[in-house]
Amino acid sequence: MDVTVDVVGEDTHELTVDAETTYADLVRETGWSPQEVTVLVDGTPVPEDQRVTVDHVTILRLIKGGSQRA
């Protein structure tokens, strides 16, 4: 199955996955760790161990950047 993965504020990825692929696997394929992001399907978070069953997901990074101390 082909899946479009939109990383909010970053890139869009087009991936091909099999029936056993989980959302955590999908996240790793985009270069992120499942601990750094939340995966959304139609705006609703999904468990990382659930198998991918849709053709479009959004990845929301939980932490980005930080303050610089002088």
Predicted model as a PDB file, atoms N, CA, C, CB and O in Angstrom, pLDDT in the B-factor column:
MODEL        1                                                                  
ATOM      1  N   MET A   1       0.856  -1.167   0.000  1.00 94.00           N  
ATOM      2  CA  MET A   1       0.000   0.000   0.000  1.00 94.00           C  
ATOM      3  C   MET A   1       0.903   1.230   0.000  1.00 94.00           C  
ATOM      4  CB  MET A   1      -0.974  -0.002   1.228  1.00 94.00           C  
ATOM      5  O   MET A   1       1.936   1.250   0.669  1.00 94.00           O  
ATOM      6  N   ASP A   2       0.509   2.251  -0.750  1.00 96.00           N  
ATOM      7  CA  ASP A   2       1.221   3.511  -0.760  1.00 96.00           C  
ATOM      8  C   ASP A   2       0.611   4.443   0.285  1.00 96.00           C  
ATOM      9  CB  ASP A   2       1.183   4.153  -2.165  1.00 96.00           C  
ATOM     10  O   ASP A   2      -0.609   4.555   0.405  1.00 96.00           O  
ATOM     11  N   VAL A   3       1.496   5.116   1.046  1.00 97.00           N  
ATOM     12  CA  VAL A   3       1.054   5.999   2.120  1.00 97.00           C  
ATOM     13  C   VAL A   3       1.750   7.345   1.962  1.00 97.00           C  
ATOM     14  CB  VAL A   3       1.350   5.379   3.520  1.00 97.00           C  
ATOM     15  O   VAL A   3       2.964   7.411   1.769  1.00 97.00           O  
ATOM     16  N   THR A   4       0.965   8.416   2.047  1.00 97.00           N  
ATOM     17  CA  THR A   4       1.513   9.766   2.075  1.00 97.00           C  
ATOM     18  C   THR A   4       1.643  10.177   3.528  1.00 97.00           C  
ATOM     19  CB  THR A   4       0.617  10.773   1.275  1.00 97.00           C  
ATOM     20  O   THR A   4       0.682  10.098   4.293  1.00 97.00           O  
ATOM     21  N   VAL A   5       2.842  10.619   3.909  1.00 97.00           N  
ATOM     22  CA  VAL A   5       3.115  11.021   5.279  1.00 97.00           C  
ATOM     23  C   VAL A   5       3.500  12.499   5.275  1.00 97.00           C  
ATOM     24  CB  VAL A   5       4.243  10.143   5.915  1.00 97.00           C  
ATOM     25  O   VAL A   5       4.538  12.875   4.731  1.00 97.00           O  
ATOM     26  N   ASP A   6       2.663  13.327   5.880  1.00 97.00           N  
ATOM     27  CA  ASP A   6       2.955  14.749   6.019  1.00 97.00           C  
ATOM     28  C   ASP A   6       3.529  14.997   7.406  1.00 97.00           C  
ATOM     29  CB  ASP A   6       1.683  15.612   5.781  1.00 97.00           C  
ATOM     30  O   ASP A   6       2.882  14.711   8.413  1.00 97.00           O  
ATOM     31  N   VAL A   7       4.752  15.533   7.454  1.00 94.00           N  
ATOM     32  CA  VAL A   7       5.357  15.929   8.723  1.00 94.00           C  
ATOM     33  C   VAL A   7       5.096  17.426   8.846  1.00 94.00           C  
ATOM     34  CB  VAL A   7       6.920  15.580   8.790  1.00 94.00           C  
ATOM     35  O   VAL A   7       5.595  18.214   8.043  1.00 94.00           O  
ATOM     36  N   VAL A   8       4.312  17.819   9.852  1.00 94.00           N  
ATOM     37  CA  VAL A   8       3.892  19.202  10.002  1.00 94.00           C  
ATOM     38  C   VAL A   8       5.104  20.129  10.055  1.00 94.00           C  
ATOM     39  CB  VAL A   8       3.035  19.368  11.262  1.00 94.00           C  
ATOM     40  O   VAL A   8       6.005  19.945  10.873  1.00 94.00           O  
ATOM     41  N   GLY A   9       5.112  21.123   9.174  1.00 90.00           N  
ATOM     42  CA  GLY A   9       6.187  22.093   9.127  1.00 90.00           C  
ATOM     43  C   GLY A   9       7.477  21.575   8.517  1.00 90.00           C  
ATOM     44  O   GLY A   9       8.494  22.269   8.537  1.00 90.00           O  
ATOM     45  N   GLU A  10       7.451  20.370   7.979  1.00 89.00           N  
ATOM     46  CA  GLU A  10       8.649  19.744   7.404  1.00 89.00           C  
ATOM     47  C   GLU A  10       8.311  19.221   6.010  1.00 89.00           C  
ATOM     48  CB  GLU A  10       9.178  18.585   8.319  1.00 89.00           C  
ATOM     49  O   GLU A  10       7.725  19.931   5.193  1.00 89.00           O  
ATOM     50  N   ASP A  11       8.688  17.978   5.753  1.00 91.00           N  
ATOM     51  CA  ASP A  11       8.543  17.362   4.435  1.00 91.00           C  
ATOM     52  C   ASP A  11       7.295  16.498   4.326  1.00 91.00           C  
ATOM     53  CB  ASP A  11       9.761  16.529   4.120  1.00 91.00           C  
ATOM     54  O   ASP A  11       6.625  16.200   5.315  1.00 91.00           O  
ATOM     55  N   THR A  12       7.009  16.109   3.091  1.00 96.00           N  
ATOM     56  CA  THR A  12       6.001  15.097   2.790  1.00 96.00           C  
ATOM     57  C   THR A  12       6.733  13.906   2.205  1.00 96.00           C  
ATOM     58  CB  THR A  12       4.897  15.637   1.805  1.00 96.00           C  
ATOM     59  O   THR A  12       7.601  14.060   1.346  1.00 96.00           O  
ATOM     60  N   HIS A  13       6.379  12.713   2.675  1.00 95.00           N  
ATOM     61  CA  HIS A  13       7.023  11.486   2.216  1.00 95.00           C  
ATOM     62  C   HIS A  13       5.983  10.589   1.560  1.00 95.00           C  
ATOM     63  CB  HIS A  13       7.722  10.748   3.392  1.00 95.00           C  
ATOM     64  O   HIS A  13       4.843  10.503   2.018  1.00 95.00           O  
ATOM     65  N   GLU A  14       6.385   9.930   0.491  1.00 97.00           N  
ATOM     66  CA  GLU A  14       5.560   8.918  -0.171  1.00 97.00           C  
ATOM     67  C   GLU A  14       6.231   7.575   0.093  1.00 97.00           C  
ATOM     68  CB  GLU A  14       5.402   9.200  -1.731  1.00 97.00           C  
ATOM     69  O   GLU A  14       7.338   7.329  -0.385  1.00 97.00           O  
ATOM     70  N   LEU A  15       5.563   6.705   0.854  1.00 96.00           N  
ATOM     71  CA  LEU A  15       6.157   5.423   1.243  1.00 96.00           C  
ATOM     72  C   LEU A  15       5.270   4.270   0.788  1.00 96.00           C  
ATOM     73  CB  LEU A  15       6.372   5.362   2.771  1.00 96.00           C  
ATOM     74  O   LEU A  15       4.053   4.411   0.666  1.00 96.00           O  
ATOM     75  N   THR A  16       5.901   3.136   0.542  1.00 96.00           N  
ATOM     76  CA  THR A  16       5.184   1.904   0.252  1.00 96.00           C  
ATOM     77  C   THR A  16       5.379   0.978   1.444  1.00 96.00           C  
ATOM     78  CB  THR A  16       5.683   1.240  -1.085  1.00 96.00           C  
ATOM     79  O   THR A  16       6.509   0.702   1.848  1.00 96.00           O  
ATOM     80  N   VAL A  17       4.276   0.501   2.001  1.00 95.00           N  
ATOM     81  CA  VAL A  17       4.331  -0.342   3.198  1.00 95.00           C  
ATOM     82  C   VAL A  17       3.601  -1.649   2.940  1.00 95.00           C  
ATOM     83  CB  VAL A  17       3.719   0.387   4.419  1.00 95.00           C  
ATOM     84  O   VAL A  17       2.792  -1.754   2.018  1.00 95.00           O  
ATOM     85  N   ASP A  18       3.901  -2.650   3.775  1.00 95.00           N  
ATOM     86  CA  ASP A  18       3.189  -3.926   3.660  1.00 95.00           C  
ATOM     87  C   ASP A  18       2.144  -4.030   4.764  1.00 95.00           C  
ATOM     88  CB  ASP A  18       4.177  -5.122   3.732  1.00 95.00           C  
ATOM     89  O   ASP A  18       1.988  -3.112   5.570  1.00 95.00           O  
ATOM     90  N   ALA A  19       1.439  -5.135   4.796  1.00 93.00           N  
ATOM     91  CA  ALA A  19       0.324  -5.318   5.728  1.00 93.00           C  
ATOM     92  C   ALA A  19       0.761  -5.385   7.189  1.00 93.00           C  
ATOM     93  CB  ALA A  19      -0.426  -6.571   5.377  1.00 93.00           C  
ATOM     94  O   ALA A  19      -0.060  -5.196   8.086  1.00 93.00           O  
ATOM     95  N   GLU A  20       2.033  -5.650   7.435  1.00 96.00           N  
ATOM     96  CA  GLU A  20       2.538  -5.779   8.811  1.00 96.00           C  
ATOM     97  C   GLU A  20       3.124  -4.473   9.362  1.00 96.00           C  
ATOM     98  CB  GLU A  20       3.596  -6.866   8.866  1.00 96.00           C  
ATOM     99  O   GLU A  20       3.499  -4.419  10.533  1.00 96.00           O  
ATOM    100  N   THR A  21       3.207  -3.442   8.553  1.00 97.00           N  
ATOM    101  CA  THR A  21       3.828  -2.183   8.969  1.00 97.00           C  
ATOM    102  C   THR A  21       2.991  -1.486  10.026  1.00 97.00           C  
ATOM    103  CB  THR A  21       4.028  -1.260   7.769  1.00 97.00           C  
ATOM    104  O   THR A  21       1.781  -1.327   9.867  1.00 97.00           O  
ATOM    105  N   THR A  22       3.647  -1.067  11.115  1.00 97.00           N  
ATOM    106  CA  THR A  22       2.974  -0.314  12.172  1.00 97.00           C  
ATOM    107  C   THR A  22       3.249   1.178  11.988  1.00 97.00           C  
ATOM    108  CB  THR A  22       3.442  -0.791  13.579  1.00 97.00           C  
ATOM    109  O   THR A  22       4.094   1.576  11.185  1.00 97.00           O  
ATOM    110  N   TYR A  23       2.524   1.984  12.743  1.00 97.00           N  
ATOM    111  CA  TYR A  23       2.771   3.424  12.678  1.00 97.00           C  
ATOM    112  C   TYR A  23       4.168   3.764  13.188  1.00 97.00           C  
ATOM    113  CB  TYR A  23       1.714   4.184  13.490  1.00 97.00           C  
ATOM    114  O   TYR A  23       4.775   4.717  12.700  1.00 97.00           O  
ATOM    115  N   ALA A  24       4.690   3.019  14.147  1.00 97.00           N  
ATOM    116  CA  ALA A  24       6.067   3.234  14.614  1.00 97.00           C  
ATOM    117  C   ALA A  24       7.055   2.954  13.486  1.00 97.00           C  
ATOM    118  CB  ALA A  24       6.379   2.334  15.836  1.00 97.00           C  
ATOM    119  O   ALA A  24       8.023   3.695  13.320  1.00 97.00           O  
ATOM    120  N   ASP A  25       6.827   1.903  12.714  1.00 97.00           N  
ATOM    121  CA  ASP A  25       7.679   1.600  11.548  1.00 97.00           C  
ATOM    122  C   ASP A  25       7.632   2.748  10.550  1.00 97.00           C  
ATOM    123  CB  ASP A  25       7.231   0.280  10.863  1.00 97.00           C  
ATOM    124  O   ASP A  25       8.660   3.154  10.007  1.00 97.00           O  
ATOM    125  N   LEU A  26       6.440   3.265  10.314  1.00 95.00           N  
ATOM    126  CA  LEU A  26       6.252   4.368   9.385  1.00 95.00           C  
ATOM    127  C   LEU A  26       7.027   5.603   9.841  1.00 95.00           C  
ATOM    128  CB  LEU A  26       4.764   4.698   9.245  1.00 95.00           C  
ATOM    129  O   LEU A  26       7.679   6.268   9.036  1.00 95.00           O  
ATOM    130  N   VAL A  27       6.952   5.898  11.124  1.00 95.00           N  
ATOM    131  CA  VAL A  27       7.688   7.036  11.686  1.00 95.00           C  
ATOM    132  C   VAL A  27       9.187   6.857  11.467  1.00 95.00           C  
ATOM    133  CB  VAL A  27       7.382   7.196  13.194  1.00 95.00           C  
ATOM    134  O   VAL A  27       9.866   7.787  11.032  1.00 95.00           O  
ATOM    135  N   ARG A  28       9.699   5.681  11.762  1.00 95.00           N  
ATOM    136  CA  ARG A  28      11.137   5.425  11.588  1.00 95.00           C  
ATOM    137  C   ARG A  28      11.561   5.590  10.130  1.00 95.00           C  
ATOM    138  CB  ARG A  28      11.489   4.013  12.076  1.00 95.00           C  
ATOM    139  O   ARG A  28      12.662   6.067   9.854  1.00 95.00           O  
ATOM    140  N   GLU A  29      10.693   5.196   9.199  1.00 94.00           N  
ATOM    141  CA  GLU A  29      10.993   5.342   7.772  1.00 94.00           C  
ATOM    142  C   GLU A  29      11.158   6.803   7.367  1.00 94.00           C  
ATOM    143  CB  GLU A  29       9.894   4.700   6.938  1.00 94.00           C  
ATOM    144  O   GLU A  29      11.843   7.101   6.389  1.00 94.00           O  
ATOM    145  N   THR A  30      10.540   7.709   8.104  1.00 93.00           N  
ATOM    146  CA  THR A  30      10.657   9.137   7.793  1.00 93.00           C  
ATOM    147  C   THR A  30      11.842   9.779   8.516  1.00 93.00           C  
ATOM    148  CB  THR A  30       9.364   9.866   8.168  1.00 93.00           C  
ATOM    149  O   THR A  30      12.110  10.967   8.338  1.00 93.00           O  
ATOM    150  N   GLY A  31      12.553   8.990   9.333  1.00 92.00           N  
ATOM    151  CA  GLY A  31      13.737   9.509  10.009  1.00 92.00           C  
ATOM    152  C   GLY A  31      13.510  10.010  11.421  1.00 92.00           C  
ATOM    153  O   GLY A  31      14.418  10.582  12.024  1.00 92.00           O  
ATOM    154  N   TRP A  32      12.331   9.811  11.956  1.00 91.00           N  
ATOM    155  CA  TRP A  32      12.026  10.245  13.316  1.00 91.00           C  
ATOM    156  C   TRP A  32      11.906   9.045  14.235  1.00 91.00           C  
ATOM    157  CB  TRP A  32      10.733  11.072  13.349  1.00 91.00           C  
ATOM    158  O   TRP A  32      11.786   7.908  13.780  1.00 91.00           O  
ATOM    159  N   SER A  33      11.940   9.307  15.525  1.00 91.00           N  
ATOM    160  CA  SER A  33      11.720   8.284  16.541  1.00 91.00           C  
ATOM    161  C   SER A  33      10.268   8.379  17.001  1.00 91.00           C  
ATOM    162  CB  SER A  33      12.712   8.453  17.748  1.00 91.00           C  
ATOM    163  O   SER A  33       9.731   9.482  17.104  1.00 91.00           O  
ATOM    164  N   PRO A  34       9.623   7.253  17.277  1.00 91.00           N  
ATOM    165  CA  PRO A  34       8.236   7.302  17.767  1.00 91.00           C  
ATOM    166  C   PRO A  34       8.084   8.103  19.072  1.00 91.00           C  
ATOM    167  CB  PRO A  34       7.722   5.885  17.982  1.00 91.00           C  
ATOM    168  O   PRO A  34       6.986   8.567  19.379  1.00 91.00           O  
ATOM    169  N   GLN A  35       9.163   8.269  19.835  1.00 91.00           N  
ATOM    170  CA  GLN A  35       9.098   9.041  21.070  1.00 91.00           C  
ATOM    171  C   GLN A  35       9.089  10.548  20.807  1.00 91.00           C  
ATOM    172  CB  GLN A  35      10.268   8.681  21.966  1.00 91.00           C  
ATOM    173  O   GLN A  35       8.746  11.325  21.699  1.00 91.00           O  
ATOM    174  N   GLU A  36       9.457  10.966  19.607  1.00 91.00           N  
ATOM    175  CA  GLU A  36       9.541  12.389  19.265  1.00 91.00           C  
ATOM    176  C   GLU A  36       8.279  12.945  18.630  1.00 91.00           C  
ATOM    177  CB  GLU A  36      10.686  12.615  18.341  1.00 91.00           C  
ATOM    178  O   GLU A  36       8.133  14.161  18.507  1.00 91.00           O  
ATOM    179  N   VAL A  37       7.373  12.079  18.230  1.00 95.00           N  
ATOM    180  CA  VAL A  37       6.235  12.514  17.416  1.00 95.00           C  
ATOM    181  C   VAL A  37       4.933  11.857  17.867  1.00 95.00           C  
ATOM    182  CB  VAL A  37       6.489  12.201  15.945  1.00 95.00           C  
ATOM    183  O   VAL A  37       4.925  10.900  18.640  1.00 95.00           O  
ATOM    184  N   THR A  38       3.844  12.405  17.357  1.00 96.00           N  
ATOM    185  CA  THR A  38       2.527  11.787  17.447  1.00 96.00           C  
ATOM    186  C   THR A  38       2.031  11.587  16.023  1.00 96.00           C  
ATOM    187  CB  THR A  38       1.524  12.662  18.294  1.00 96.00           C  
ATOM    188  O   THR A  38       2.163  12.478  15.184  1.00 96.00           O  
ATOM    189  N   VAL A  39       1.464  10.429  15.753  1.00 97.00           N  
ATOM    190  CA  VAL A  39       0.906  10.151  14.433  1.00 97.00           C  
ATOM    191  C   VAL A  39      -0.598  10.393  14.498  1.00 97.00           C  
ATOM    192  CB  VAL A  39       1.225   8.684  13.969  1.00 97.00           C  
ATOM    193  O   VAL A  39      -1.292   9.895  15.385  1.00 97.00           O  
ATOM    194  N   LEU A  40      -1.080  11.175  13.528  1.00 97.00           N  
ATOM    195  CA  LEU A  40      -2.500  11.509  13.468  1.00 97.00           C  
ATOM    196  C   LEU A  40      -3.118  10.940  12.195  1.00 97.00           C  
ATOM    197  CB  LEU A  40      -2.704  13.038  13.529  1.00 97.00           C  
ATOM    198  O   LEU A  40      -2.539  11.024  11.113  1.00 97.00           O  
ATOM    199  N   VAL A  41      -4.297  10.364  12.347  1.00 97.00           N  
ATOM    200  CA  VAL A  41      -5.107   9.918  11.210  1.00 97.00           C  
ATOM    201  C   VAL A  41      -6.416  10.678  11.313  1.00 97.00           C  
ATOM    202  CB  VAL A  41      -5.337   8.338  11.207  1.00 97.00           C  
ATOM    203  O   VAL A  41      -7.155  10.527  12.286  1.00 97.00           O  
ATOM    204  N   ASP A  42      -6.698  11.485  10.320  1.00 96.00           N  
ATOM    205  CA  ASP A  42      -7.892  12.347  10.332  1.00 96.00           C  
ATOM    206  C   ASP A  42      -7.952  13.199  11.594  1.00 96.00           C  
ATOM    207  CB  ASP A  42      -9.165  11.498  10.219  1.00 96.00           C  
ATOM    208  O   ASP A  42      -9.027  13.430  12.147  1.00 96.00           O  
ATOM    209  N   GLY A  43      -6.778  13.670  12.047  1.00 95.00           N  
ATOM    210  CA  GLY A  43      -6.702  14.558  13.209  1.00 95.00           C  
ATOM    211  C   GLY A  43      -6.742  13.871  14.555  1.00 95.00           C  
ATOM    212  O   GLY A  43      -6.711  14.543  15.586  1.00 95.00           O  
ATOM    213  N   THR A  44      -6.812  12.555  14.573  1.00 97.00           N  
ATOM    214  CA  THR A  44      -6.891  11.800  15.820  1.00 97.00           C  
ATOM    215  C   THR A  44      -5.619  10.976  16.010  1.00 97.00           C  
ATOM    216  CB  THR A  44      -8.138  10.884  15.828  1.00 97.00           C  
ATOM    217  O   THR A  44      -5.193  10.278  15.090  1.00 97.00           O  
ATOM    218  N   PRO A  45      -4.999  11.051  17.214  1.00 97.00           N  
ATOM    219  CA  PRO A  45      -3.795  10.244  17.459  1.00 97.00           C  
ATOM    220  C   PRO A  45      -4.091   8.753  17.362  1.00 97.00           C  
ATOM    221  CB  PRO A  45      -3.209  10.567  18.836  1.00 97.00           C  
ATOM    222  O   PRO A  45      -5.172   8.293  17.730  1.00 97.00           O  
ATOM    223  N   VAL A  46      -3.104   8.003  16.856  1.00 97.00           N  
ATOM    224  CA  VAL A  46      -3.228   6.551  16.761  1.00 97.00           C  
ATOM    225  C   VAL A  46      -2.086   5.900  17.533  1.00 97.00           C  
ATOM    226  CB  VAL A  46      -3.228   6.085  15.277  1.00 97.00           C  
ATOM    227  O   VAL A  46      -1.006   6.482  17.631  1.00 97.00           O  
ATOM    228  N   PRO A  47      -2.301   4.694  18.088  1.00 96.00           N  
ATOM    229  CA  PRO A  47      -1.232   3.989  18.807  1.00 96.00           C  
ATOM    230  C   PRO A  47      -0.102   3.604  17.862  1.00 96.00           C  
ATOM    231  CB  PRO A  47      -1.786   2.734  19.502  1.00 96.00           C  
ATOM    232  O   PRO A  47      -0.345   3.188  16.729  1.00 96.00           O  
ATOM    233  N   GLU A  48       1.127   3.742  18.329  1.00 94.00           N  
ATOM    234  CA  GLU A  48       2.272   3.454  17.470  1.00 94.00           C  
ATOM    235  C   GLU A  48       2.381   1.980  17.102  1.00 94.00           C  
ATOM    236  CB  GLU A  48       3.540   3.896  18.146  1.00 94.00           C  
ATOM    237  O   GLU A  48       2.991   1.651  16.085  1.00 94.00           O  
ATOM    238  N   ASP A  49       1.801   1.078  17.909  1.00 96.00           N  
ATOM    239  CA  ASP A  49       1.898  -0.347  17.604  1.00 96.00           C  
ATOM    240  C   ASP A  49       0.747  -0.853  16.724  1.00 96.00           C  
ATOM    241  CB  ASP A  49       1.934  -1.136  18.891  1.00 96.00           C  
ATOM    242  O   ASP A  49       0.683  -2.042  16.411  1.00 96.00           O  
ATOM    243  N   GLN A  50      -0.142   0.030  16.333  1.00 97.00           N  
ATOM    244  CA  GLN A  50      -1.254  -0.331  15.443  1.00 97.00           C  
ATOM    245  C   GLN A  50      -0.747  -0.427  14.008  1.00 97.00           C  
ATOM    246  CB  GLN A  50      -2.411   0.708  15.544  1.00 97.00           C  
ATOM    247  O   GLN A  50       0.133   0.334  13.606  1.00 97.00           O  
ATOM    248  N   ARG A  51      -1.295  -1.352  13.244  1.00 97.00           N  
ATOM    249  CA  ARG A  51      -0.900  -1.498  11.841  1.00 97.00           C  
ATOM    250  C   ARG A  51      -1.478  -0.362  10.999  1.00 97.00           C  
ATOM    251  CB  ARG A  51      -1.365  -2.862  11.287  1.00 97.00           C  
ATOM    252  O   ARG A  51      -2.579   0.128  11.253  1.00 97.00           O  
ATOM    253  N   VAL A  52      -0.715   0.036  10.003  1.00 97.00           N  
ATOM    254  CA  VAL A  52      -1.141   1.101   9.097  1.00 97.00           C  
ATOM    255  C   VAL A  52      -2.251   0.578   8.193  1.00 97.00           C  
ATOM    256  CB  VAL A  52       0.055   1.628   8.252  1.00 97.00           C  
ATOM    257  O   VAL A  52      -2.094  -0.445   7.527  1.00 97.00           O  
ATOM    258  N   THR A  53      -3.379   1.295   8.181  1.00 94.00           N  
ATOM    259  CA  THR A  53      -4.525   0.864   7.382  1.00 94.00           C  
ATOM    260  C   THR A  53      -5.075   1.984   6.506  1.00 94.00           C  
ATOM    261  CB  THR A  53      -5.620   0.343   8.289  1.00 94.00           C  
ATOM    262  O   THR A  53      -6.094   1.805   5.838  1.00 94.00           O  
ATOM    263  N   VAL A  54      -4.407   3.143   6.503  1.00 97.00           N  
ATOM    264  CA  VAL A  54      -4.877   4.284   5.726  1.00 97.00           C  
ATOM    265  C   VAL A  54      -3.785   4.735   4.755  1.00 97.00           C  
ATOM    266  CB  VAL A  54      -5.293   5.447   6.658  1.00 97.00           C  
ATOM    267  O   VAL A  54      -2.626   4.345   4.890  1.00 97.00           O  
ATOM    268  N   ASP A  55      -4.161   5.550   3.789  1.00 96.00           N  
ATOM    269  CA  ASP A  55      -3.182   5.986   2.799  1.00 96.00           C  
ATOM    270  C   ASP A  55      -2.645   7.398   3.023  1.00 96.00           C  
ATOM    271  CB  ASP A  55      -3.789   5.908   1.446  1.00 96.00           C  
ATOM    272  O   ASP A  55      -1.880   7.908   2.205  1.00 96.00           O  
ATOM    273  N   HIS A  56      -3.046   8.035   4.137  1.00 97.00           N  
ATOM    274  CA  HIS A  56      -2.540   9.377   4.443  1.00 97.00           C  
ATOM    275  C   HIS A  56      -2.478   9.558   5.956  1.00 97.00           C  
ATOM    276  CB  HIS A  56      -3.438  10.477   3.792  1.00 97.00           C  
ATOM    277  O   HIS A  56      -3.470   9.350   6.655  1.00 97.00           O  
ATOM    278  N   VAL A  57      -1.302   9.949   6.460  1.00 97.00           N  
ATOM    279  CA  VAL A  57      -1.146  10.235   7.887  1.00 97.00           C  
ATOM    280  C   VAL A  57      -0.400  11.551   8.051  1.00 97.00           C  
ATOM    281  CB  VAL A  57      -0.393   9.080   8.614  1.00 97.00           C  
ATOM    282  O   VAL A  57       0.289  12.016   7.144  1.00 97.00           O  
ATOM    283  N   THR A  58      -0.557  12.136   9.229  1.00 98.00           N  
ATOM    284  CA  THR A  58       0.163  13.344   9.586  1.00 98.00           C  
ATOM    285  C   THR A  58       1.029  13.039  10.788  1.00 98.00           C  
ATOM    286  CB  THR A  58      -0.806  14.519   9.876  1.00 98.00           C  
ATOM    287  O   THR A  58       0.579  12.415  11.750  1.00 98.00           O  
ATOM    288  N   ILE A  59       2.277  13.482  10.730  1.00 97.00           N  
ATOM    289  CA  ILE A  59       3.178  13.331  11.873  1.00 97.00           C  
ATOM    290  C   ILE A  59       3.392  14.711  12.479  1.00 97.00           C  
ATOM    291  CB  ILE A  59       4.545  12.675  11.452  1.00 97.00           C  
ATOM    292  O   ILE A  59       3.769  15.658  11.787  1.00 97.00           O  
ATOM    293  N   LEU A  60       3.149  14.809  13.767  1.00 95.00           N  
ATOM    294  CA  LEU A  60       3.313  16.053  14.502  1.00 95.00           C  
ATOM    295  C   LEU A  60       4.485  15.901  15.450  1.00 95.00           C  
ATOM    296  CB  LEU A  60       2.019  16.431  15.273  1.00 95.00           C  
ATOM    297  O   LEU A  60       4.446  15.083  16.369  1.00 95.00           O  
ATOM    298  N   ARG A  61       5.532  16.691  15.227  1.00 90.00           N  
ATOM    299  CA  ARG A  61       6.684  16.654  16.131  1.00 90.00           C  
ATOM    300  C   ARG A  61       6.273  17.247  17.466  1.00 90.00           C  
ATOM    301  CB  ARG A  61       7.902  17.426  15.534  1.00 90.00           C  
ATOM    302  O   ARG A  61       5.650  18.308  17.510  1.00 90.00           O  
ATOM    303  N   LEU A  62       6.619  16.566  18.565  1.00 86.00           N  
ATOM    304  CA  LEU A  62       6.235  17.021  19.894  1.00 86.00           C  
ATOM    305  C   LEU A  62       7.166  18.100  20.423  1.00 86.00           C  
ATOM    306  CB  LEU A  62       6.209  15.857  20.850  1.00 86.00           C  
ATOM    307  O   LEU A  62       6.738  18.979  21.171  1.00 86.00           O  
ATOM    308  N   ILE A  63       8.428  18.039  20.044  1.00 72.00           N  
ATOM    309  CA  ILE A  63       9.414  19.010  20.516  1.00 72.00           C  
ATOM    310  C   ILE A  63      10.195  19.481  19.308  1.00 72.00           C  
ATOM    311  CB  ILE A  63      10.365  18.398  21.610  1.00 72.00           C  
ATOM    312  O   ILE A  63      10.647  18.671  18.499  1.00 72.00           O  
ATOM    313  N   LYS A  64      10.355  20.780  19.185  1.00 61.00           N  
ATOM    314  CA  LYS A  64      11.130  21.323  18.072  1.00 61.00           C  
ATOM    315  C   LYS A  64      11.884  22.530  18.569  1.00 61.00           C  
ATOM    316  CB  LYS A  64      10.223  21.692  16.863  1.00 61.00           C  
ATOM    317  O   LYS A  64      11.299  23.454  19.135  1.00 61.00           O  
ATOM    318  N   GLY A  65      13.188  22.519  18.355  1.00 59.00           N  
ATOM    319  CA  GLY A  65      14.011  23.673  18.741  1.00 59.00           C  
ATOM    320  C   GLY A  65      14.130  23.821  20.237  1.00 59.00           C  
ATOM    321  O   GLY A  65      13.982  22.856  20.987  1.00 59.00           O  
ATOM    322  N   GLY A  66      14.390  25.003  20.651  1.00 55.00           N  
ATOM    323  CA  GLY A  66      14.548  25.314  22.060  1.00 55.00           C  
ATOM    324  C   GLY A  66      15.167  26.685  22.198  1.00 55.00           C  
ATOM    325  O   GLY A  66      15.558  27.301  21.207  1.00 55.00           O  
ATOM    326  N   SER A  67      15.254  27.151  23.397  1.00 55.00           N  
ATOM    327  CA  SER A  67      15.814  28.477  23.600  1.00 55.00           C  
ATOM    328  C   SER A  67      17.330  28.395  23.695  1.00 55.00           C  
ATOM    329  CB  SER A  67      15.229  29.127  24.861  1.00 55.00           C  
ATOM    330  O   SER A  67      17.884  27.386  24.129  1.00 55.00           O  
ATOM    331  N   GLN A  68      17.984  29.457  23.288  1.00 57.00           N  
ATOM    332  CA  GLN A  68      19.433  29.576  23.375  1.00 57.00           C  
ATOM    333  C   GLN A  68      19.781  30.400  24.597  1.00 57.00           C  
ATOM    334  CB  GLN A  68      20.025  30.213  22.090  1.00 57.00           C  
ATOM    335  O   GLN A  68      19.273  31.510  24.756  1.00 57.00           O  
ATOM    336  N   ARG A  69      20.620  29.891  25.450  1.00 55.00           N  
ATOM    337  CA  ARG A  69      21.059  30.661  26.625  1.00 55.00           C  
ATOM    338  C   ARG A  69      22.386  31.325  26.314  1.00 55.00           C  
ATOM    339  CB  ARG A  69      21.186  29.751  27.885  1.00 55.00           C  
ATOM    340  O   ARG A  69      23.257  30.730  25.679  1.00 55.00           O  
ATOM    341  N   ALA A  70      22.531  32.534  26.755  1.00 53.00           N  
ATOM    342  CA  ALA A  70      23.775  33.278  26.498  1.00 53.00           C  
ATOM    343  C   ALA A  70      24.820  32.985  27.552  1.00 53.00           C  
ATOM    344  CB  ALA A  70      23.503  34.780  26.447  1.00 53.00           C  
ATOM    345  O   ALA A  70      25.925  33.524  27.493  1.00 53.00           O  
TER     346      ALA A  70                                                      
ENDMDL                                                                          
END                                                                             
